[in-house]
Amino acid sequence: VALFNRGRIALSGSVTELAQRVLGGGYVIDVEARGDAVRNQLAAVPGVVRVQVLAPELYRVDCEGDLRAEIARRFAPSFDLLGVRFAEPSLNEVYTRYFDEVRDAA
């Protein structure tokens, strides 16, 4: 797989390799939870870098480490926690993040 920028190959490798390079080799966790202010509560967990809303009760969390247990501990008393699992970043996520960073650097 190759990502092109201005007609030149900017990055190449497998989707996993590109994800590690572009996403920083961190952890990506999907959290299914029901309740008020779930996104804000996820963002407040130490080690969380970014939170995306994928669907009304589904959040993708970029983290510096494996925070599944910490998220479960914090969320169990206050929210309906439906699931916490590792996510496999898609090529679209890698592409979007790479070009967001390129645009922000310009």
Buried (B, 14 or more C-beta within 10 A) or exposed (E): EEBEEEEEEEBEEEBEEBBBBBBEEBBBBBBBBEEEEBBEBBBEBEBBBBBBEEEEBBBBBBBEEEBBEBBEEBBEEEBEBEEBEEBEBEEEBBBEBBBEEEEEEE
